[in-house]
Amino acid sequence: MSVGRPLVEVRGIRYGYPGGAAALQGVSLQVSAGERLAVLGPNGAGKSTLLLHLNGLLLPAQGSVLVDGIVVSEATARETRRRVGFVFQNPDDQLFLPTLLEDVAFAPLNDGQPGPAAEARARATLRELGIEHAADRAAHHLSGGERRLAALATVLVSRPDVLVLDEPTDALDARGRRRVVDLLRGRPETLVVATHDLAAAAALCERAVVLDEGVVVWDAPLDRLLAAHPFLERHGLMAPLPDQPSGAPKRQA
Amino acid sequence: MSFRHLDRYAGVPSPVTRLAPSARVLATVVLALAAALLPLGAWPQMAGLTLVVLGIAVAARMPVRVLAVRLAPPLVFVLLVSAALPVLVPGTTVAHIGPLSLSDAGLLRFGSVLGRALPALAAAVVLVSTLRFTELVQALRDLRLPRAVTTALGLAYRYLYILTDEVEQLQRAARSRNAGAGAASRRRLLMGIAAASLGRSFARSERVHQAMLARGYRDGIPALRPQPMDRRSLSALAIVCAVALGIAWTAHL
């Protein structure tokens, strides 16, 4: 996939939760194929709401979202969900079947593949992520890091074009964070990552979008953002502390 | 938690575990039905049905001691519910316990309730001990139970562990703040924990549903390794039906 073609386009979307304040107030952005975008911002800025729009779990009150040129709507949600893999913040919300193998095989089975083919594909995905040993284990018997990788496996098995991750390093220890970051750095998919972990964002992404109160206040290279300390402070962000494991050098696009 | 090893004998290779789960569920239903059809005081038939279930347990390589231990709690429940029968049902008084007089008709009812409950409950215990919960859900799906019911059962199994962990965490947090000293305060605490768990479960169910939709869920969870009814399972089911209903029939001759 060549870098440059707009794969995800968000055009002036507005969204408000029933009975609540407006969560998104006219957000526009583009993500090119192969790009890695960090979505940053304080709590309640609208990051998760924006992410939920990318695979049709929420539909905008105004504006539109396009995935590979297809407008996301009720009618196209199935197709766009196949292209956009969503990894939720809490793996326990994502893993809903009794064993890891069944959970990972769900997507190919659901797409009509026969059992043996779905199982082979699920096992190959688990092998790719280094958690094949846990195939027959239940989600509640996995470690925090394994559970995160398991949630990722349930999405990667469908070979999506875009990976959308909500706080992928949340509640992980240093080893778990490094494992997730290293794995994501090696993936070919377009990445959209919402996170408070600026160290992980710096290790993964070249570009950052900062949301505050439902508005995009920054859309530019991430390294410039990290140097803009007064801006970070103004929008409730904090640059990685020097002693934090900020990860290996950034992947070259 | 003790329920984590309920299906301990499901992985034991035996003539019973080789049969299709749907055949085993149907056989259990037929055994319970046969027990329910027995008239009052059909002692030989009650013993006969119990022996049939014992035979199935032995064939499933399930130790009789384990069966007895697992049978105790539901039997105690039946005992408690029917304990008043010998006193309440009018008839000829045959014995006295303190101020209470026991009637012959009441004792007959009491014994018959226990005699019917024993084979029915034993069959259910053998079923859940030798069948994985996922196989049970699959069997119910094969037997054309509504999808909403089978999916809810499957999800309940997955999230039971998370809910019990959550309740334990809430209890621990409350204890760490010295909550629950004294009976009244403990009752209030339990009610608070129940309310908090309910609220959290509701919020979680929304998130799980969203994650399921994101992963392409539409109206059901396909089985990874379906176990359809084969000729051997059908023959075994026919034998159990013939024997159980035959025994029940002899009681009505």
Interface residues (C-beta under 8 A of the other chain):
Chain A: L52 N55 L57 R78 R81 R82 F86 F88 N90 D92 D93 Q94 L95 F96 L97 P98 T99 L101 E102 A105 F106 A107 L109 N110 D111 G115 A118 E119 A138 A139 H140 T154 V155 S158
Chain B: F133 T134 G154 L155 Y157 R158 Y161 I162 D165 R204 R207 V208 Q210 A211 M212 L213 A214 R215 G216 Y217 R218 I221 P222 A223 L224 R225 P226
